[in-house]
Amino acid sequence: MSSGCPHCFAGEIETVLSGSSRSLQCKRCGGRFNEPPGSTDSLYDADYFERNYNPRRELQMLQARDDARLLRQYGAGEPILDYGCGAGVFPETLLAEGYRDIYCADVSRDALDIVERRLGDRVKTVDLHRGSLPDMRFETICLMDSISHIPRAEAVLGELVSEHLVEGGVLLIRTPDVKDSYFRLAQLFRPLIGTRRFTKLTFANARYVLFNRTNIRWLLERLRCEIVFETETQELLPHPTSLSPVHLARHLFLRAMQTQLPTMRILTRKQEEH
Ligand SMILES: [Zn+2]
């Protein structure tokens, strides 16, 4: 295992879960990643969005509305780029929040078809599979649950910030907050919940890298993005020492119902060059 940590590039790597796809963890920053990384090509077809987005759309809208308001609250300007827009839940709430100059970018043609069908010409779409972003800078760039799906996330994010975000512009990231305790508990209950559910709970499918608060902070510092707001992660799990079966049952139930995810939202501002 010589590839090194894709988060901090410096840590020693250990295997934490083995199976058809190994889940690896960096001892230094706690970042997780999968090897081999799942292929995303087959994942983001119409069926993927049908299964993962449409049934949960209302729920996602509620969450997305909070995120759109957060942008307003911190004076995030336009144009806005939603990088990895998926089925367009977030852009829809941006429209509701009064934003008008919105770019929706995704690698999935099927996702963009859904966006175009739902939002028409009220947003602009960018097919990242066929072309690249327009040669322009945005006041605001958002990656809502997309960064962990991106191969070479650091390089992609770096280019977005350096080439496509104005000085002082806002970068908003929403991504799972991966805690050790969470994985340890999921592992504990693996025999009960089965491998398939376990894979889903531990984000082992369809994600390249999993961040935590430590390594995403390091990444943002490297990109000169200053954190101005971050949410407390919803603490669904008590500290492992105080764990009771009732707590865990509740947690797994909520996760199985897909009503709550250990998610962090971080709003940053690109620092001006001196
Ligand atoms: Zn690391």
Boltz pocket constraint, residues with backbone or C-beta under 6 A from the ligand:
constraints:
  - pocket:
      binder: B
      contacts: [[A, 5], [A, 6], [A, 7], [A, 8], [A, 9], [A, 10], [A, 11], [A, 26], [A, 27], [A, 28], [A, 29], [A, 30], [A, 31], [A, 215]]
      max_distance: 6.0
